[in-house]
Amino acid sequence: MYRASDRVDNDEWVERLREACAELDLDDDALTTATDMFLSEVPDEERSKAATAAASLYAAALVRGQERSQSAVADAMSVSRLSVQQGWKPVLEAAGFSAPTW
């Protein structure tokens, strides 16, 4: 869970998630889930926020049944595919979901 001030403090990242969702043609449910996942796990270090936001977006798309490739999400969020690959499972599990084993 996060505080309202977390959303205000990270408004730039919420906007980047919104833009990436539009680019990837993801719906509002995916955006809301990605935002909640990101704000619940937002790192202290600024340089880590892009990777966490991208991982949150990828995980949210999976949860909402709107799968996109790791590469597509990484491109939309301007991070490496490796950042998404390494980050999505911890974000998903922190949100209370079990990561698929495929």
C-alpha positions in Angstrom: 0.0 0.0 0.0 1.1 3.5 -0.6 0.3 7.0 0.6 -1.3 9.8 -1.4 2.0 11.7 -1.1 3.8 8.9 -2.9 1.6 9.5 -5.9 2.3 13.3 -5.8 6.0 12.7 -5.3 6.1 10.3 -8.3 3.7 12.1 -10.6 6.4 12.1 -13.4 6.5 8.3 -13.3 2.8 8.0 -13.2 2.6 10.1 -16.3 5.3 8.0 -18.0 3.3 4.9 -17.2 0.2 6.6 -18.7 2.1 7.5 -21.9 3.5 3.9 -22.2 0.1 2.4 -21.8 -1.2 4.6 -24.6 1.7 3.6 -26.8 1.2 -0.1 -26.0 -2.6 0.2 -26.4 -3.3 -1.0 -22.8 -6.5 -0.1 -21.2 -7.2 1.9 -18.0 -7.3 -1.2 -15.9 -3.7 -2.0 -16.8 -2.7 1.6 -16.1 -4.3 1.5 -12.7 -2.7 -1.8 -11.8 0.7 -0.7 -13.1 0.4 2.5 -11.1 -0.6 0.7 -7.9 2.2 -1.8 -8.3 4.8 0.9 -8.9 3.7 3.2 -6.1 3.6 0.2 -3.7 7.2 -0.7 -4.6 8.7 2.7 -5.5 12.5 2.6 -4.9 14.3 5.4 -3.0 16.9 5.8 -5.6 15.8 7.9 -8.6 17.9 5.9 -11.0 16.0 2.7 -10.1 12.5 4.2 -10.7 12.5 3.7 -14.5 13.2 0.0 -14.2 10.6 -0.5 -11.4 8.0 1.4 -13.4 8.7 -0.7 -16.5 8.6 -4.0 -14.5 5.3 -2.8 -12.9 3.8 -2.1 -16.3 4.8 -5.5 -17.7 3.4 -7.3 -14.6 0.2 -5.3 -14.7 -0.3 -6.2 -18.4 0.1 -9.9 -17.5 -2.4 -9.6 -14.6 -4.9 -7.9 -16.7 -4.6 -10.4 -19.6 -3.1 -7.8 -22.0 0.3 -9.3 -22.4 3.0 -7.4 -24.2 6.6 -8.5 -24.8 9.3 -7.4 -22.4 11.0 -5.7 -25.3 7.9 -3.7 -26.2 7.4 -2.6 -22.6 11.1 -1.8 -22.3 11.0 0.4 -25.4 7.9 2.2 -24.3 9.5 3.0 -20.9 13.0 3.7 -22.3 14.8 1.0 -20.3 16.6 -2.2 -21.3 14.7 -5.4 -21.7 16.9 -6.9 -19.0 15.5 -4.3 -16.5 12.0 -5.6 -17.2 13.1 -9.2 -17.2 14.8 -8.9 -13.8 12.2 -6.8 -12.1 8.7 -8.0 -13.0 8.6 -11.2 -10.8 9.5 -9.4 -7.6 6.9 -6.6 -8.3 4.3 -9.2 -9.1 5.0 -11.2 -6.0 5.0 -8.1 -3.8 1.5 -7.4 -5.1 0.4 -10.8 -3.9 0.5 -12.8 -7.1 2.4 -15.9 -8.0 4.7 -15.6 -11.0 4.0 -18.0 -13.8 6.5 -20.8 -14.3 6.7 -20.7 -18.1 
